[in-house]
Amino acid sequence: MLNIIILIIIGSFIGAGGQILLKIGLKELGDISLEINTLFITLFKILTNKFVLLGLLLSAFAAIFWILSLSKINLSIGYIIGSGLFYFFVITLSIIFLKEKINFMQFIGVCITFLGVATLAKS
């Protein structure tokens, strides 16, 4: 069971890192227009941004870890652990790399989520 939890932790962390890189890439691109006459140019800019590409690559690696984990754990438990850890890592990495701020209630929510994940992982 410990090996499965480690796979989920690594996958969640890598997936969160992918989301951070996607956000950095999109911030670098600025305002994105989805108007039909500029759609292909916009998609080209998005898909050729190095941060977006690396973010997508990390997300693909995270999916591989998730597939490996899911083959060995019940979805009802694995999904809760994985998504809880994913939320925790996204918030933590957003604070560190994107300089996002969270308020006290958001912090309490993160702590409750983390306690729930830890409880499920222990069971």
N, C-alpha and C positions, 0 to 999 in steps of 0.2 A: 504493500500500500504506500509506503514511503516513496518508492520510486515513481509511482503515479503522481503523487503530490508534487514531487520535484519537477516532473515533466510539465505539470499544469503551471507551476510557479514560473518556470523558465519561459514557457509559451506565453503566459500572460504578460510577463515583463517585456519580451521581444515584441509582442503585439502592441503594447502601450508605447514602446519606443517608436514603432512604425507610425502610430497616430501622431506622436510629437513631430516626427520628421515631415509627415503630410502637412501638418499645421504650419511648420516653419516654411515649407515650400510654397504654400498658399499665401502666407503673409508676404513672402518675397515677390509673388506675382501681383499682389494688390487686388483691387476690385475685379471680380470675375463676372463677365457678362454672359448670359446664356441666350442672348438674342439669336434668332435663327440665322441671320446673315453673317454673324461672326462666330458661330458655334464651332466650326472646324478649326479655325485659327486658335480659338480659346482652348479647345481640347488638345491641340498640338502643343501649345505653350505649357499646359498642365503636364502632359505626358513626357515632355522633354526636360522638365525641371529636375535637377539632380536630387533634391530633397524628396520630391514626390516619388521619383523612381525608387530611391532607397527605402522610403516609407512603405511603398507597395511590396518591395522585396522582403522587408522584415515582416510585413503582414502575412506574406506567403509562408515564410518560415514558421511563424506562429501557428498558422493553420496546420502545418505538418506536425508540430508538437501536440496540437489539439486532437488531431486524428489518432496519433499514437496513444494519447491519454484516454480518449473516448473508447478505444478498443478494449480497455482494461477496467473501466469504471462505469457504474450506472450513470446515465445521463442526468437523472434527477439530482444526484449529488455532485458529479463532476461539473455540471454547468453552473451551479450555484457557487462552487469554490472558484472556478475559473473566472466567472464574470465578476465576482466580488474582488478577487485579486486584481483583475484587469482595471476595475474602477479605482482601486487603491493606487495602483502604479500610475495610471493616467493622471490622477490628481497630484500625486507626488512629483512626477516628472514635469507636469505643467507648472508647478510652483518653482521648481529648480531651473528649468530651461526656458520657459516662456514668461517667467516672472508674473504668473497669474496669482491673484490673491483669493483666499477663501475666508469666509466669515466664521464666527464661532459655531453657528448651527450646522454649517457644512462640515466643519471639523468633527463635530459630534456624530454626524451621519457617517462620516468615513470611519470613525472609531467603532461605531455599532456594526457597520458592514464588516470590518476587519474581525471583530469578535465573533460574528456569525460564521465567517469563513473558517476561523480557527476552531470553532466548536464543531463544525461539520467535518473538518479535516481530522480532528481527534477521534470522531465516532467511528 
